[in-house]
Amino acid sequence: MARKIRVTSICAPHTVYNGSEDYKAIAHEVADYIEGHIRKVFCRENDLIVLPEVYDRPAGIPRDRAKLYYTERGNIVLDRVKSLAKENKVNIVFSAIMDGGDGHMRSRQ
C-alpha cells in the first residue's frame, strides 16, 4: 500500500544582488534567507521540501561575477540546507551550480 507524503514547494523570490564583491558574505546572507523560508514550513510536518532551481544565486548578479560568487560560496549554502534537513528529519530538494572539478560549473542536486 502506498504511503502518503507531504510535499511543500517554496515559491519565494531569490535574494537580490547588492553589488558587493564580498561573495562569502553574500553566500551567508543567501543561506540566512533560504533558512528563513525553510523554517516557515517546518510546522507542516513535511516529508519533502522543494526549493526553486538555483535558489542560492542572487537575482541580478552579472554573469562575469556569478562564477566568482559560486567559487567563494563553496558549500556554505549547501551545508546549511543539509544541516536543516538533518536537524528536522526532512528531505530537501536543492539544486545549485557547483564546481565540477574540471574547471566547469555544473548544476548539482
C-alpha positions as CSV (number, residue, x, y, z in Angstrom):
1,M,0.0,0.0,0.0
2,A,1.3,3.5,-0.9
3,R,2.3,5.8,1.9
4,K,1.0,9.4,1.7
5,I,3.7,12.0,2.0
6,R,3.5,15.8,2.4
7,V,5.5,17.9,-0.1
8,T,5.9,21.6,0.2
9,S,7.3,23.7,-2.6
10,I,8.8,27.1,-1.6
11,C,8.0,29.8,-4.2
12,A,9.7,32.9,-2.8
13,P,11.7,35.3,-4.9
14,H,15.5,35.0,-5.0
15,T,17.6,37.3,-2.9
16,V,18.8,40.4,-4.8
17,Y,22.4,41.1,-5.6
18,N,23.6,44.2,-3.8
19,G,26.7,45.0,-5.8
20,S,29.1,43.8,-3.1
21,E,32.2,41.8,-4.1
22,D,32.3,40.1,-0.7
23,Y,30.9,36.9,-2.1
24,K,31.3,34.8,1.1
25,A,29.2,37.4,3.0
26,I,26.6,37.3,0.2
27,A,26.6,33.5,0.5
28,H,25.9,33.7,4.2
29,E,23.1,36.3,3.6
30,V,21.6,33.9,1.0
31,A,21.9,31.0,3.4
32,D,20.1,33.0,6.1
33,Y,17.4,34.0,3.6
34,I,16.8,30.4,2.5
35,E,16.9,29.1,6.1
36,G,14.2,31.7,7.0
37,H,11.9,30.4,4.2
38,I,12.5,26.7,5.1
39,R,11.8,27.3,8.8
40,K,8.4,28.8,7.9
41,V,7.2,25.5,6.6
42,F,8.6,23.2,9.3
43,C,5.3,23.4,11.2
44,R,3.6,21.4,8.4
45,E,5.4,18.1,9.2
46,N,6.7,17.8,5.7
47,D,8.4,14.7,4.2
48,L,9.9,16.7,1.4
49,I,10.6,20.4,0.8
50,V,11.4,21.6,-2.8
51,L,13.3,24.8,-3.3
52,P,13.4,26.7,-6.6
53,E,16.2,25.9,-9.1
54,V,19.5,27.6,-8.3
55,Y,17.8,29.4,-5.4
56,D,21.1,30.3,-3.9
57,R,22.0,32.6,-6.9
58,P,21.2,36.2,-6.1
59,A,18.9,37.8,-8.7
60,G,20.7,40.4,-10.8
61,I,24.3,39.2,-10.3
62,P,26.2,39.8,-13.5
63,R,27.4,36.6,-15.4
64,D,31.0,37.6,-15.0
65,R,30.6,37.8,-11.2
66,A,28.5,34.7,-10.9
67,K,31.4,32.3,-11.3
68,L,33.4,34.3,-8.6
69,Y,30.4,34.1,-6.3
70,Y,30.0,30.3,-6.9
71,T,33.7,29.7,-6.2
72,E,33.7,31.8,-3.0
73,R,30.3,30.4,-1.9
74,G,31.7,26.8,-2.0
75,N,29.4,24.7,0.2
76,I,28.2,27.4,2.6
77,V,24.6,27.3,1.4
78,L,24.5,23.6,0.8
79,D,25.9,22.8,4.2
80,R,23.2,25.0,5.8
81,V,20.4,23.3,3.9
82,K,21.8,19.8,4.8
83,S,22.0,20.8,8.4
84,L,18.4,22.0,8.5
85,A,17.3,18.8,6.8
86,K,19.1,16.5,9.2
87,E,18.1,18.6,12.3
88,N,14.4,18.5,11.3
89,K,14.3,14.9,9.8
90,V,13.0,16.1,6.4
91,N,14.3,15.7,2.8
92,I,15.0,19.0,1.0
93,V,15.5,19.1,-2.8
94,F,18.0,21.8,-3.6
95,S,19.9,22.4,-6.9
96,A,22.9,24.6,-7.2
97,I,25.7,25.5,-9.6
98,M,28.8,23.8,-8.3
99,D,32.4,23.4,-9.5
100,G,32.5,20.2,-11.5
101,G,36.2,19.6,-10.6
102,D,37.3,20.0,-14.2
103,G,37.1,23.8,-14.3
104,H,33.5,23.8,-15.5
105,M,30.5,24.8,-13.4
106,R,27.6,22.3,-13.3
107,S,24.1,22.1,-11.9
108,R,24.0,19.7,-9.0
109,Q,21.3,18.4,-6.7
